[in-house]
Protein backbone atom coordinates (compact mmCIF):
# COMPACT_ATOMS: atom_id res chain seq x y z
CA UNK A 1 0.00 0.00 0.00
CA UNK A 2 1.11 3.55 -0.70
CA UNK A 3 1.36 6.16 2.05
CA UNK A 4 -1.80 8.05 0.92
CA UNK A 5 -3.77 4.78 1.00
CA UNK A 6 -2.52 4.11 4.52
CA UNK A 7 -3.60 7.65 5.50
CA UNK A 8 -7.12 6.98 4.19
CA UNK A 9 -7.17 3.67 6.07
CA UNK A 10 -6.11 5.58 9.18
CA UNK A 11 -9.06 7.95 8.74
CA UNK A 12 -11.49 5.09 8.12
CA UNK A 13 -10.35 3.18 11.20
CA UNK A 14 -10.72 6.31 13.30
CA UNK A 15 -14.35 6.73 12.21
CA UNK A 16 -15.07 3.04 12.88
CA UNK A 17 -13.57 3.16 16.39
CA UNK A 18 -15.52 6.32 17.21
CA UNK A 19 -18.76 4.67 16.10
CA UNK A 20 -17.87 1.71 18.34
CA UNK A 21 -17.81 4.09 21.31
CA UNK A 22 -14.11 4.58 21.97
CA UNK A 23 -13.17 7.98 23.50
CA UNK A 24 -12.33 10.40 20.71
CA UNK A 25 -9.26 11.98 22.33
CA UNK A 26 -7.53 8.67 23.09
CA UNK A 27 -8.54 7.21 19.73
CA UNK A 28 -6.92 10.16 17.98
CA UNK A 29 -3.76 9.76 20.05
CA UNK A 30 -3.60 5.99 19.51
CA UNK A 31 -4.13 6.34 15.76
CA UNK A 32 -1.62 9.16 15.52
CA UNK A 33 1.10 7.32 17.45
CA UNK A 34 0.42 3.94 15.83
CA UNK A 35 0.41 5.10 12.22
CA UNK A 36 3.02 7.75 13.03
CA UNK A 37 5.43 5.03 14.13
CA UNK A 38 5.15 3.57 10.65
CA UNK A 39 5.33 6.99 8.94
CA UNK A 40 8.46 8.11 10.79
CA UNK A 41 10.11 4.70 11.04
CA UNK A 42 13.87 4.78 10.38
CA UNK A 43 15.61 1.40 10.61
CA UNK A 44 19.06 2.94 10.83
CA UNK A 45 17.95 5.16 13.69
CA UNK A 46 16.37 2.23 15.55
CA UNK A 47 19.39 -0.09 15.23
CA UNK A 48 21.88 2.64 16.07
CA UNK A 49 21.45 1.88 19.77
CA UNK A 50 22.38 -1.80 19.27
CA UNK A 51 25.70 -0.86 17.72
CA UNK A 52 26.92 0.15 21.16
CA UNK A 53 26.40 -3.34 22.58
CA UNK A 54 29.30 -5.76 22.88
CA UNK A 55 29.56 -9.40 23.86
CA UNK A 56 29.96 -8.58 27.56
CA UNK A 57 26.60 -6.76 27.79
CA UNK A 58 24.28 -8.19 30.42
CA UNK A 59 20.60 -9.01 30.03
CA UNK A 60 19.53 -5.71 31.59
CA UNK A 61 21.70 -3.79 29.13
CA UNK A 62 20.16 -5.74 26.26
CA UNK A 63 16.61 -5.03 27.41
CA UNK A 64 17.28 -1.31 28.01
CA UNK A 65 18.96 -1.06 24.60
CA UNK A 66 15.98 -2.75 22.97
CA UNK A 67 13.59 -0.25 24.57
CA UNK A 68 15.86 2.61 23.56
CA UNK A 69 15.89 1.37 19.98
CA UNK A 70 12.12 0.87 19.93
CA UNK A 71 11.39 4.39 21.21
CA UNK A 72 13.98 5.98 18.93
CA UNK A 73 11.23 7.21 16.61
CA UNK A 74 10.29 10.80 15.81
CA UNK A 75 6.59 10.20 16.49
CA UNK A 76 7.29 10.29 20.23
CA UNK A 77 9.16 13.59 19.85
CA UNK A 78 6.18 14.92 17.87
CA UNK A 79 3.70 13.75 20.53
CA UNK A 80 5.66 15.41 23.35
CA UNK A 81 6.04 18.64 21.39
CA UNK A 82 2.33 18.75 20.54
CA UNK A 83 1.43 18.17 24.18
CA UNK A 84 3.69 21.01 25.32
CA UNK A 85 2.28 23.29 22.60
CA UNK A 86 -1.30 22.70 23.76
CA UNK A 87 -0.55 23.05 27.45
CA UNK A 88 1.31 26.33 26.89
CA UNK A 89 -1.37 27.85 24.63
CA UNK A 90 -2.43 31.16 26.18
CA UNK A 91 -5.85 31.12 24.50
CA UNK A 92 -6.79 27.83 26.16
CA UNK A 93 -6.09 29.32 29.59
CA UNK A 94 -9.56 30.85 29.43
CA UNK A 95 -11.20 27.41 29.19
CA UNK A 96 -10.83 26.28 32.85
CA UNK A 97 -11.75 29.76 34.13
CA UNK A 98 -15.00 29.92 32.14
CA UNK A 99 -15.78 26.34 33.09
CA UNK A 100 -15.19 27.09 36.76
CA UNK A 101 -17.52 30.11 36.57
CA UNK A 102 -20.23 27.95 35.03
CA UNK A 103 -19.90 25.09 37.50
CA UNK A 104 -19.95 27.51 40.44
CA UNK A 105 -23.17 29.06 39.09
CA UNK A 106 -24.62 25.60 38.50
CA UNK A 107 -23.96 24.38 42.04
CA UNK A 108 -25.06 27.52 43.84
CA UNK A 109 -28.81 27.20 43.12
CA UNK A 110 -28.67 30.42 41.10
CA UNK A 111 -30.25 28.75 38.08
CA UNK A 112 -33.03 27.31 40.25
CA UNK A 113 -33.88 30.80 41.52
CA UNK A 114 -33.75 32.22 38.00
CA UNK A 115 -36.10 29.60 36.52
CA UNK A 116 -38.62 30.06 39.34
CA UNK A 117 -38.60 33.84 38.92
CA UNK A 118 -38.98 33.75 35.14
CA UNK A 119 -41.75 31.17 35.41
CA UNK A 120 -43.74 33.47 37.70
CA UNK A 121 -42.97 36.61 35.68
CA UNK A 122 -44.09 35.10 32.35
CA UNK A 123 -47.15 33.21 33.53
CA UNK A 124 -49.49 35.25 31.29
CA UNK A 125 -47.42 34.50 28.16
CA UNK A 126 -48.47 31.46 26.07
CA UNK A 127 -46.14 28.59 26.84
CA UNK A 128 -44.86 30.52 29.85
CA UNK A 129 -42.94 27.64 31.42
CA UNK A 130 -41.26 26.83 28.10
CA UNK A 131 -40.35 30.50 27.64
CA UNK A 132 -38.90 30.60 31.15
CA UNK A 133 -36.94 27.40 30.52
CA UNK A 134 -35.50 28.69 27.25
CA UNK A 135 -34.44 32.07 28.68
CA UNK A 136 -32.87 30.27 31.64
CA UNK A 137 -31.03 27.95 29.26
CA UNK A 138 -29.76 30.95 27.26
CA UNK A 139 -28.47 32.77 30.35
CA UNK A 140 -26.99 29.64 31.88
CA UNK A 141 -25.39 28.68 28.55
CA UNK A 142 -23.83 32.14 28.42
CA UNK A 143 -22.45 31.63 31.91
CA UNK A 144 -21.05 28.15 31.28
CA UNK A 145 -20.17 27.97 27.59
CA UNK A 146 -20.74 24.19 27.52
CA UNK A 147 -23.72 22.10 26.47
CA UNK A 148 -23.59 19.15 28.85
CA UNK A 149 -24.02 21.13 32.06
CA UNK A 150 -26.96 23.14 30.68
CA UNK A 151 -28.87 20.14 29.34
CA UNK A 152 -28.23 18.07 32.46
CA UNK A 153 -29.22 20.73 34.99
CA UNK A 154 -32.24 22.02 33.06
CA UNK A 155 -33.31 18.45 32.37
CA UNK A 156 -33.42 17.85 36.12
CA UNK A 157 -34.88 21.25 36.97
CA UNK A 158 -37.28 22.36 34.23
CA UNK A 159 -38.31 19.14 32.47
CA UNK A 160 -40.13 17.55 35.46
CA UNK A 161 -41.89 20.86 36.12
CA UNK A 162 -43.09 21.10 32.50
CA UNK A 163 -44.26 17.49 32.46
CA UNK A 164 -46.11 18.08 35.73
CA UNK A 165 -47.76 21.11 34.08
CA UNK A 166 -49.11 18.75 31.36
CA UNK A 167 -46.69 19.85 28.62
CA UNK A 168 -46.27 17.55 25.64
CA UNK A 169 -43.17 15.42 26.48
CA UNK A 170 -41.55 15.85 23.05
CA UNK A 171 -42.19 19.61 23.12
CA UNK A 172 -40.73 19.96 26.62
CA UNK A 173 -37.67 17.83 25.78
CA UNK A 174 -37.15 19.82 22.57
CA UNK A 175 -37.10 23.10 24.49
CA UNK A 176 -34.42 21.80 26.87
CA UNK A 177 -32.28 20.33 24.09
CA UNK A 178 -32.57 23.42 21.87
CA UNK A 179 -31.83 25.78 24.74
CA UNK A 180 -28.92 23.66 25.93
CA UNK A 181 -27.11 23.86 22.60
CA UNK A 182 -27.05 27.66 22.73
CA UNK A 183 -23.86 27.40 24.77
CA UNK A 184 -21.95 26.41 21.63
CA UNK A 185 -22.78 29.69 19.87
CA UNK A 186 -23.43 32.38 22.46
CA UNK A 187 -20.18 33.76 23.96
CA UNK A 188 -18.28 32.85 26.05
CA UNK A 189 -18.49 29.56 24.17
CA UNK A 190 -15.85 26.96 24.97
CA UNK A 191 -16.25 25.71 21.41
CA UNK A 192 -15.30 29.13 20.04
CA UNK A 193 -12.22 29.24 22.28
CA UNK A 194 -11.18 25.81 21.00
CA UNK A 195 -11.81 26.88 17.39
CA UNK A 196 -9.81 30.07 17.86
CA UNK A 197 -6.88 28.12 19.27
CA UNK A 198 -6.99 25.57 16.44
CA UNK A 199 -7.26 28.08 13.59
CA UNK A 200 -5.30 31.03 15.02
CA UNK A 201 -8.34 33.29 14.62
CA UNK A 202 -8.97 36.15 17.05
CA UNK A 203 -11.27 34.97 19.81
CA UNK A 204 -12.61 38.52 20.21
CA UNK A 205 -13.67 38.62 16.56
CA UNK A 206 -15.30 35.19 16.91
CA UNK A 207 -17.23 36.34 19.96
CA UNK A 208 -18.39 39.50 18.18
CA UNK A 209 -19.46 37.46 15.15
CA UNK A 210 -21.35 34.84 17.18
CA UNK A 211 -23.24 37.15 19.53
CA UNK A 212 -25.91 38.40 17.11
CA UNK A 213 -26.63 34.96 15.52
CA UNK A 214 -26.90 33.48 19.00
CA UNK A 215 -29.40 36.09 20.18
CA UNK A 216 -31.29 35.74 16.88
CA UNK A 217 -31.57 32.00 17.46
CA UNK A 218 -32.93 32.62 20.96
CA UNK A 219 -35.54 34.98 19.49
CA UNK A 220 -36.59 32.43 16.85
CA UNK A 221 -36.92 29.73 19.51
CA UNK A 222 -39.12 32.01 21.60
CA UNK A 223 -41.33 32.79 18.59
CA UNK A 224 -41.72 29.08 17.91
CA UNK A 225 -42.60 28.26 21.53
CA UNK A 226 -45.17 31.03 21.79
CA UNK A 227 -46.58 30.35 18.32
CA UNK A 228 -47.00 26.63 18.91
CA UNK A 229 -48.55 27.28 22.32
CA UNK A 230 -51.13 29.55 20.66
CA UNK A 231 -51.88 27.24 17.73
CA UNK A 232 -51.73 24.03 19.77
CA UNK A 233 -52.73 24.84 23.36
CA UNK A 234 -52.74 21.19 24.40
CA UNK A 235 -48.96 20.98 23.97
CA UNK A 236 -48.37 23.80 26.49
CA UNK A 237 -51.39 24.39 28.75
CA UNK A 238 -51.60 27.62 30.71
CA UNK A 239 -50.54 27.18 34.34
CA UNK A 240 -53.18 27.01 37.03
CA UNK A 241 -53.22 29.23 40.10
CA UNK A 242 -51.94 26.31 42.17
CA UNK A 243 -48.96 25.71 39.86
CA UNK A 244 -47.98 29.39 39.56
CA UNK A 245 -49.67 31.44 42.28
CA UNK A 246 -50.34 35.15 41.94
CA UNK A 247 -47.64 37.31 43.43
CA UNK A 248 -47.63 41.01 44.42
CA UNK A 249 -45.77 43.21 41.97
CA UNK A 250 -43.32 44.42 44.62
CA UNK A 251 -42.33 40.87 45.55
CA UNK A 252 -42.01 39.89 41.88
CA UNK A 253 -39.75 42.86 41.15
CA UNK A 254 -37.60 41.94 44.16
CA UNK A 255 -37.32 38.33 42.92
CA UNK A 256 -36.17 39.59 39.50
CA UNK A 257 -33.65 41.95 41.08
CA UNK A 258 -32.18 39.24 43.31
CA UNK A 259 -32.12 36.37 40.78
CA UNK A 260 -31.96 37.75 37.23
CA UNK A 261 -30.04 41.00 37.57
CA UNK A 262 -26.87 39.70 39.35
CA UNK A 263 -26.29 36.84 36.90
CA UNK A 264 -27.10 39.03 33.88
CA UNK A 265 -24.74 41.74 35.16
CA UNK A 266 -21.95 39.19 35.62
CA UNK A 267 -22.43 37.84 32.09
CA UNK A 268 -22.63 41.25 30.42
CA UNK A 269 -19.61 42.47 32.39
CA UNK A 270 -17.53 39.52 31.21
CA UNK A 271 -18.65 39.74 27.57
CA UNK A 272 -18.55 43.53 27.47
CA UNK A 273 -14.98 43.67 28.74
CA UNK A 274 -13.96 41.26 25.97
CA UNK A 275 -15.89 42.81 23.09
CA UNK A 276 -14.90 46.38 23.96
CA UNK A 277 -11.25 45.45 24.33
CA UNK A 278 -11.05 46.21 28.04
CA UNK A 279 -9.70 42.77 28.90
CA UNK A 280 -8.44 39.63 27.21
CA UNK A 281 -10.67 36.53 27.31
CA UNK A 282 -8.42 35.03 29.99
CA UNK A 283 -8.60 38.15 32.17
CA UNK A 284 -12.37 38.41 31.71
CA UNK A 285 -12.78 34.71 32.52
CA UNK A 286 -10.81 35.12 35.76
CA UNK A 287 -13.05 38.02 36.78
CA UNK A 288 -16.09 35.94 35.86
CA UNK A 289 -14.90 33.05 38.01
CA UNK A 290 -14.34 35.41 40.93
CA UNK A 291 -17.78 36.94 40.34
CA UNK A 292 -19.37 33.48 40.37
CA UNK A 293 -17.79 32.73 43.75
CA UNK A 294 -18.98 36.12 45.03
CA UNK A 295 -22.57 35.43 43.90
CA UNK A 296 -22.48 32.01 45.55
CA UNK A 297 -21.45 33.62 48.85
CA UNK A 298 -24.12 36.32 48.48
CA UNK A 299 -26.80 33.66 47.98
CA UNK A 300 -25.35 31.71 50.94
CA UNK A 301 -25.02 28.67 48.71
CA UNK A 302 -21.24 28.24 48.81
CA UNK A 303 -20.03 25.21 50.76
CA UNK A 304 -16.72 23.41 50.80
CA UNK A 305 -18.31 20.38 49.13
CA UNK A 306 -19.70 22.47 46.25
CA UNK A 307 -16.35 24.18 45.79
CA UNK A 308 -14.62 20.80 45.58
CA UNK A 309 -17.17 19.54 43.06
CA UNK A 310 -16.75 22.64 40.91
CA UNK A 311 -12.96 22.34 40.90
CA UNK A 312 -13.11 18.62 40.11
CA UNK A 313 -15.56 19.06 37.21
CA UNK A 314 -13.51 21.96 35.87
CA UNK A 315 -10.32 19.90 35.89
CA UNK A 316 -12.02 16.91 34.30
CA UNK A 317 -13.57 18.91 31.45
CA UNK A 318 -10.40 20.95 30.87
CA UNK A 319 -8.33 17.77 30.67
CA UNK A 320 -10.77 16.35 28.13
CA UNK A 321 -10.50 19.48 25.95
CA UNK A 322 -6.70 19.65 26.15
CA UNK A 323 -6.14 15.96 25.40
CA UNK A 324 -8.57 16.26 22.50
CA UNK A 325 -6.30 18.99 21.14
CA UNK A 326 -3.19 16.85 21.63
CA UNK A 327 -4.81 13.91 19.85
CA UNK A 328 -6.13 15.97 16.96
CA UNK A 329 -2.81 17.76 16.42
CA UNK A 330 -0.89 14.45 16.42
CA UNK A 331 -3.44 12.74 14.16
CA UNK A 332 -3.54 15.60 11.65
CA UNK A 333 0.27 15.87 11.54
CA UNK A 334 0.68 12.16 10.72
CA UNK A 335 -2.27 12.18 8.31
CA UNK A 336 -0.77 15.11 6.41
CA UNK A 337 2.74 13.56 6.44
CA UNK A 338 1.38 10.38 4.83
CA UNK A 339 -0.27 12.42 2.07
CA UNK A 340 -3.89 12.05 3.13
CA UNK A 341 -4.53 15.77 3.18
CA UNK A 342 -3.29 16.08 -0.42
CA UNK A 343 -5.58 13.24 -1.58
CA UNK A 344 -8.66 14.79 -0.01
CA UNK A 345 -7.74 18.23 -1.35
CA UNK A 346 -7.40 16.88 -4.90
CA UNK A 347 -10.70 14.97 -4.61
CA UNK A 348 -12.62 18.06 -3.47
CA UNK A 349 -11.04 20.26 -6.13
CA UNK A 350 -11.91 17.71 -8.83
CA UNK A 351 -15.61 18.13 -7.99
CA UNK A 352 -15.49 21.76 -9.24
CA UNK A 353 -17.86 22.99 -6.55
CA UNK A 354 -18.87 26.60 -6.15
CA UNK A 355 -18.27 28.15 -2.71
CA UNK A 356 -21.95 27.76 -1.84
CA UNK A 357 -22.00 24.09 -2.91
CA UNK A 358 -18.85 23.40 -0.90
CA UNK A 359 -20.38 25.09 2.14
CA UNK A 360 -23.54 22.98 1.83
CA UNK A 361 -21.49 19.78 1.48
CA UNK A 362 -19.38 20.69 4.54
CA UNK A 363 -22.50 21.40 6.59
CA UNK A 364 -24.02 18.04 5.62
CA UNK A 365 -20.83 16.23 6.67
CA UNK A 366 -20.71 18.14 9.96
CA UNK A 367 -24.42 17.43 10.52
CA UNK A 368 -23.98 13.68 10.01
CA UNK A 369 -20.71 13.33 11.95
CA UNK A 370 -22.06 15.52 14.73
CA UNK A 371 -24.25 12.69 16.03
CA UNK A 372 -21.50 10.24 17.06
CA UNK A 373 -18.76 12.83 17.61
Buried (B, 14 or more C-beta within 10 A) or exposed (E): EEBBEBBBBBBEBBEEBBEEEBBBBEBBBBBBBBBBBBBBEEEEEBEEBEEEEEEEEEEEEEEEBBEBBEEBBBBBEBBEBBBEEBEEBEBBBBBBBBBBBBBBBBBBBBBBBBBBBBBBBBBEBBBBBBBBBBBBBBBBBBBBBBBEBBBEBBBEBBBEBBEEBBBBEEBBBBBBBBBBBBBBBBBBBBBBBBBBBBEEBEBBEBBBBBBEEBBEBBEEBBEBBBEBBEEEEEBBBBBEEEBBEEBEEEEBEEBBEEBBEBBBEBBEBBBEBBBEEEBBBBBBBBBBBBBBBBBBEEBEBBEEEBBEBBBEBBEEBBEEBBBBBBBBBBBBBBBEBBBBBEBBEEEEEEEEBEEEEEEEEEEEEEEEEEEEE
